[in-house]
Amino acid sequence: MRYMAELMGRWKTIGDPDSPAPKSEPGMAALVKEIRSTVSQEAQIVKAVFPDPAAVLQVFLQRVFAQVVRHQPLLETES
């Protein structure tokens, strides 16, 4: 229920042009942390296996972000 209360509070401030921008977004922070961890692990493997790791990592990152954008829900609700 706390999540819903926070969400409702955000919706109230979105319509107010004089309200300050949020300092952080927990969902975005968690997503970035997960991506950073995954990319770090995969980068170690790619560097050990491929002769041109930069090209492989570029494609990998493009696919990771495409997948994140494709699967990110518009509005998360508490179960």
Contact map, one row per residue, 1 for C-alpha under 8 A:
1111100000000000000000000000000000000000000000000000000000000000000000000000010
1111110000000000000000000000000000000000000000000000000000000000000000000000000
1111111000000000000000000000000000000000000000000000000000000000000000000000010
1111111100000000000000000000000000000000000000000000000000000000000000000000110
1111111110000000000000000000000000000000000000000000000000000000000000000000000
0111111111000000000000000000000000000000000000000000000000000000000000000000000
0011111111100000000000000000000000000000000000000000000000000000000000000000000
0001111111110000000000000000000000000000000000000000000000000000000000000000000
0000111111111000000000000000000000000000000000000000000000000000000000000000000
0000011111111100000000000000000000000000000000000000000000000000000000000000000
0000001111111110000000000000000000000000000000000000000000000000000000000000000
0000000111111111000000000000000000000000000000000000000000000000000000000000000
0000000011111111101000000000000000000000000000000000000000000000000000000000000
0000000001111111101000000000000000000000000000000000000000000000000000000000000
0000000000111111100000000000000000000000000000000000000000000000000000000000000
0000000000011111111000000000000000000000000000000000000000000000000000000000000
0000000000001111111000000000000000000000000000000000000000000000000000000000000
0000000000000001111100000000000000000000000000000000000000000000000000000000000
0000000000001101111110000000000000000000000000000000000000000000000000000000000
0000000000000000011111000000000000000000000000000000000000000000000000000000000
0000000000000000001111100000000000000000000000000000000000000000000000000000000
0000000000000000000111111000000000000000000000000000000000000000000000000000000
0000000000000000000011111000000000000000000000000000000000000000000000000000000
0000000000000000000001111100100000000000000000000000000000000000000000000000000
0000000000000000000001111111100000000000000000000000000000000000000000000000000
0000000000000000000000011111110000000000000000000000000000000000000000000000000
0000000000000000000000001111111000000000000000000000000000000000000000000000000
0000000000000000000000001111111100000000000000000000000000000000000000000000000
0000000000000000000000011111111110000000000000000000000000000000000000000000000
0000000000000000000000000111111111000000000000000000000000000000000000000000000
0000000000000000000000000011111111100000000000000000000000000000000000000000000
0000000000000000000000000001111111110000000000000000000000000000000000000000000
0000000000000000000000000000111111111000000000000000000000000000000000000000000
0000000000000000000000000000011111111100000000000000000000000000000000000000000
0000000000000000000000000000001111111110000000000000000000000001000000000000000
0000000000000000000000000000000111111111000000000000000000000000000000000000000
0000000000000000000000000000000011111111100000000000000000000000000000000000000
0000000000000000000000000000000001111111110000000000000000000000000000000000000
0000000000000000000000000000000000111111111000000000000000001000000000000000000
0000000000000000000000000000000000011111111100000000000000000000000000000000000
0000000000000000000000000000000000001111111110000000000000000000000000000000000
0000000000000000000000000000000000000111111111000000000000000000000000000000000
0000000000000000000000000000000000000011111111100000000010000000000000000000000
0000000000000000000000000000000000000001111111110000000000000000000000000000000
0000000000000000000000000000000000000000111111111000000000000000000000000000000
0000000000000000000000000000000000000000011111111100100110000000000000000000000
0000000000000000000000000000000000000000001111111111100000000000000000000000000
0000000000000000000000000000000000000000000111111100000000000000000000000000000
0000000000000000000000000000000000000000000011111110000000000000000000000000000
0000000000000000000000000000000000000000000001111111100100000000000000000000000
0000000000000000000000000000000000000000000000101111100000000000000000000000000
0000000000000000000000000000000000000000000000100111111100000000000000000000000
0000000000000000000000000000000000000000000001100111111110000000000000000000000
0000000000000000000000000000000000000000000000000001111111000000000000000000000
0000000000000000000000000000000000000000000000000001111111100000000000000000000
0000000000000000000000000000000000000000000001000101111111110000000000000000000
0000000000000000000000000000000000000000001001000000111111111000000000000000000
0000000000000000000000000000000000000000000000000000011111111100000000000000000
0000000000000000000000000000000000000000000000000000001111111110000000000000000
0000000000000000000000000000000000000000000000000000000111111111000000000000000
0000000000000000000000000000000000000010000000000000000011111111100000000000000
0000000000000000000000000000000000000000000000000000000001111111110000000000000
0000000000000000000000000000000000000000000000000000000000111111111000000000000
0000000000000000000000000000000000100000000000000000000000011111111100000000000
0000000000000000000000000000000000000000000000000000000000001111111110000000000
0000000000000000000000000000000000000000000000000000000000000111111111000000000
0000000000000000000000000000000000000000000000000000000000000011111111100000000
0000000000000000000000000000000000000000000000000000000000000001111111110000000
0000000000000000000000000000000000000000000000000000000000000000111111110000000
0000000000000000000000000000000000000000000000000000000000000000011111110000000
0000000000000000000000000000000000000000000000000000000000000000001111111000000
0000000000000000000000000000000000000000000000000000000000000000000111111100000
0000000000000000000000000000000000000000000000000000000000000000000000111111000
0000000000000000000000000000000000000000000000000000000000000000000000011111000
0000000000000000000000000000000000000000000000000000000000000000000000001111100
0000000000000000000000000000000000000000000000000000000000000000000000001111110
0001000000000000000000000000000000000000000000000000000000000000000000000011111
1011000000000000000000000000000000000000000000000000000000000000000000000001111
0000000000000000000000000000000000000000000000000000000000000000000000000000111
